Amino acid sequence: MVDQAQNLREFVRDSRQHARVLAVTSGKGGVGKTTTSVNLAIALAAESARVTVLDADLGLANVEVLLGLNSLYNLQHVIHGEKKILQILAQGPGGIHVVPGSSGLAKLADLGPAARQNVLTGLRELQDQNDFVIIDTMAGIGQNAVAFAAAADEVILVTTPEPSAIVDAYAMVKTIHGMRADSVFRLVINMVATEQQALAVASKLSHVAQQYLGRSLSYLGYIPRDPHVSQAIMQTQPFILRFPGAAASKCMHQLALRILQQRAEADQRRPGFFRRFAETLGLASSA
């Protein structure tokens, strides 16, 4: 009998449509947002998906640092019309591609019409060439982080059991919900001691969101506190490749399979990422 994972791989290969756009975000820094973005991308690529990670973290180059990359071109060259977005793609490990970030994203709403169109056209090209586009947003509730998250097909919200992280995660949900009430949230609880701890955190967040916002949050999964993660970061390698047998790596593969399953069962109509993204920044006329 063909197993579930094999069925999902065949689904990915047989449904080459526009990419599903996932925004990985967090209410605060230091909770493992970028680490989750990169390793989740590699886990999805391992299931035959075409995946590109867009570093939207204001030119801090966290994705490239984590992968040991040093690209010549970045999003600034796309904004200025010097390069097409597909021309600046960097080959990452595990079969993924990376769009290097740029400080030029800091004021997207202030860009001129041509620059706006360059950004939107580039994003559209990414969606045409991939099965998944994973946007690693900046941490916190800044304009660009919220704009990308509100426009994405799904928001993957990363938090930890720390009280301050939970409070900030709820603030992020509230802000995104205020911009787009039908946003889809998937919770990933990072750095937990046990799955029970992760479920408790997810339950607390979901209860508060339901009580005060009238909406539910979906629990995607957890990543345990694992020393292999910090070791891999120090070696500028994704932990899922450096330590494939580690507990964190196994959990990351489970997250990827759940995302694929959700995609396989989802309505395949695309709800308009580019229109939503333009509208969140007041650029609708350029979409």
C-alpha positions in Angstrom: 0.0 0.0 0.0 1.3 3.4 -0.9 1.8 5.4 2.3 0.3 8.9 3.0 3.7 10.6 2.5 4.0 9.1 -1.0 0.5 10.2 -1.9 1.3 13.7 -0.9 4.5 13.7 -2.9 2.5 12.6 -6.0 -0.1 15.3 -5.3 2.7 18.0 -5.3 4.1 16.7 -8.6 0.7 16.4 -10.2 -0.7 19.8 -9.2 1.8 22.4 -10.5 -0.4 25.5 -10.0 0.4 28.8 -8.4 2.4 28.6 -5.2 0.8 28.6 -1.8 2.2 31.6 0.0 3.1 31.0 3.7 4.1 33.9 5.9 6.2 32.7 8.8 6.0 35.4 11.5 6.3 36.0 15.2 5.3 38.6 17.8 8.9 39.1 18.9 12.4 38.1 17.9 14.4 35.2 19.3 11.6 32.6 19.0 13.1 30.7 16.0 11.1 32.3 13.2 13.9 32.3 10.6 15.1 28.8 11.7 11.6 27.5 11.2 11.2 29.2 7.8 14.4 27.7 6.4 14.1 24.2 7.8 10.4 24.0 6.9 11.2 24.9 3.4 13.8 22.1 3.2 11.3 19.7 4.7 8.8 20.6 2.0 11.4 20.3 -0.7 12.2 16.8 0.5 8.6 15.9 -0.4 9.2 17.0 -4.1 7.8 20.5 -3.7 9.4 23.5 -5.4 10.1 26.0 -2.6 11.5 29.5 -2.4 12.2 31.4 0.8 11.7 35.2 0.5 13.7 37.0 3.1 11.5 39.9 4.0 13.3 40.8 7.2 14.5 44.3 6.2 17.9 43.5 4.8 19.2 41.8 8.0 20.0 38.8 5.8 19.1 36.4 8.5 18.1 33.7 6.0 21.4 34.0 4.2 23.4 34.0 7.4 21.6 30.9 8.6 22.5 29.1 5.4 26.0 30.5 5.0 25.2 32.3 1.8 26.5 35.6 0.5 24.6 36.8 -2.5 25.7 39.5 -4.9 22.1 40.7 -5.7 19.1 41.2 -3.5 15.6 42.6 -3.5 16.9 46.2 -3.8 18.0 45.4 -7.4 14.5 44.2 -8.2 12.9 47.3 -6.7 15.2 49.5 -8.8 14.4 47.4 -12.0 18.0 46.4 -12.4 17.2 42.6 -12.1 14.2 40.4 -12.3 13.4 38.4 -9.2 14.3 35.1 -10.8 17.7 36.5 -11.7 18.6 37.1 -8.0 17.6 33.7 -6.7 20.3 32.0 -4.7 20.5 28.2 -4.6 20.1 27.1 -1.0 20.7 23.7 0.5 18.2 20.9 0.3 16.9 21.9 -3.1 15.4 25.3 -2.0 15.9 28.7 -3.5 16.3 32.0 -1.6 15.4 35.6 -2.4 17.9 37.7 -0.5 16.3 40.5 1.5 16.9 44.2 1.3 16.6 47.3 3.4 14.6 48.7 0.5 11.6 46.8 1.8 11.5 49.1 4.8 9.3 51.7 3.0 7.4 49.7 0.4 4.4 52.0 0.8 6.6 55.0 -0.2 7.9 53.5 -3.4 7.0 55.1 -6.7 4.7 53.4 -9.2 7.5 51.7 -11.2 9.2 50.3 -8.1 5.9 49.1 -6.8 5.2 47.3 -10.0 8.6 45.7 -10.0 8.0 44.3 -6.5 4.5 43.0 -7.4 5.7 41.5 -10.7 8.6 39.8 -9.0 6.3 38.2 -6.4 4.0 37.1 -9.1 6.9 35.4 -10.9 7.8 33.6 -7.7 4.3 32.3 -7.3 4.3 31.0 -10.9 7.5 29.1 -10.5 7.0 27.4 -7.2 4.7 25.2 -5.2 5.4 27.1 -2.0 6.7 30.6 -1.3 7.7 30.9 2.3 8.0 34.5 3.4 10.3 35.0 6.4 8.9 38.3 7.8 10.5 40.6 10.3 9.5 40.0 13.9 6.9 42.2 15.5 3.9 44.1 14.3 5.7 46.5 11.9 3.9 47.5 8.7 5.8 45.2 6.3 5.6 42.2 8.6 1.8 42.6 8.9 1.4 43.4 5.2 3.1 40.2 4.1 1.3 38.1 6.7 -2.1 39.6 6.0 -1.7 38.9 2.3 -0.4 35.3 2.6 -2.6 32.3 2.1 -1.6 31.1 5.6 0.1 32.7 8.5 2.5 30.4 10.4 2.8 32.0 13.8 5.9 30.9 15.7 6.0 31.3 19.5 7.6 29.8 22.6 6.2 28.9 26.0 7.6 32.1 27.5 4.9 34.4 28.8 6.2 37.5 26.9 6.3 35.5 23.6 2.7 34.3 24.1 1.6 37.9 24.8 3.4 39.2 21.7 2.1 36.3 19.6 -1.5 37.3 20.5 -0.7 40.9 19.6 0.4 39.8 16.2 -2.8 37.8 15.7 -4.9 40.8 16.8 -3.0 43.1 14.4 -3.3 40.8 11.4 -6.9 40.0 12.1 -7.6 43.7 12.3 -6.2 44.1 8.7 -7.8 40.9 7.3 -10.5 39.1 9.3 -10.3 35.9 7.3 -6.6 35.2 7.7 -5.7 31.6 8.3 -3.4 31.1 11.3 -1.3 27.9 12.0 0.5 27.8 15.3 4.0 26.4 15.7 5.2 26.2 19.3 9.0 26.2 19.5 11.5 25.3 22.2 9.1 23.2 24.2 10.0 20.4 26.7 7.1 18.2 25.7 4.2 18.1 23.3 1.9 18.5 26.2 3.5 21.9 26.9 3.0 22.9 23.3 -0.6 21.9 23.3 -1.1 23.9 26.5 0.4 27.0 24.9 -1.7 26.6 21.7 -4.8 26.1 23.7 -4.2 29.3 25.7 -3.6 31.3 22.6 -6.6 29.9 20.8 -8.9 30.5 23.8 -7.9 34.1 24.1 -8.3 34.7 20.3 -11.7 33.1 20.4 -12.8 35.1 23.4 -11.6 38.5 22.3 -11.5 38.2 18.5 -14.2 35.6 17.8 -11.8 33.5 15.7 -10.0 30.1 16.0 -6.3 29.3 15.6 -5.2 26.1 14.1 -2.4 24.1 15.9 0.1 23.0 13.3 2.7 21.4 15.6 5.7 21.8 17.8 9.5 21.8 17.8 11.2 20.6 20.9 14.1 22.3 22.7 17.0 20.4 21.0 20.7 21.2 21.4 21.2 20.1 17.8 19.4 23.2 16.6 21.9 25.7 18.2 24.8 23.5 17.0 23.6 23.7 13.4 23.0 27.4 13.7 26.6 27.9 14.9 27.8 25.9 11.9 25.5 28.0 9.5 23.7 24.8 8.4 20.0 23.9 8.6 19.5 21.4 11.5 17.2 19.3 9.4 20.2 18.5 7.1 23.1 18.6 9.6 21.2 16.4 12.1 18.5 14.5 10.2 17.9 12.1 13.1 17.4 14.8 15.7 14.1 15.2 17.5 13.7 18.8 16.0 14.3 17.4 12.5 11.7 14.7 12.9 9.1 17.3 14.1 9.9 19.6 11.2 9.2 16.8 8.7 5.9 16.3 10.5 5.0 20.0 10.1 5.7 19.8 6.4 3.5 16.7 5.9 0.7 18.4 7.8 1.0 21.4 5.5 1.0 19.2 2.5 -2.1 17.4 3.7 -3.9 20.6 4.4 -3.0 21.8 0.9 -4.2 18.5 -0.6 -7.6 18.8 1.1 -7.9 22.6 0.5 -10.0 24.3 -2.1 -7.6 24.9 -5.0 -9.0 28.3 -5.9 -6.4 31.0 -5.3 -7.7 33.9 -3.2 -5.4 36.6 -4.7 -2.2 37.0 -2.8 -1.1 39.9 -5.0 -4.3 41.9 -4.7 -4.3 41.5 -1.0 -0.6 42.5 -0.7 -1.1 45.6 -2.8 -4.2 46.6 -0.8 -2.5 46.2 2.6 0.1 48.8 1.5 -2.3 51.0 -0.5 -0.9 49.8 -3.8 -4.0 48.3 -5.2 -3.8 50.3 -8.4 -0.4 48.7 -9.2 -1.5 45.1 -8.6 
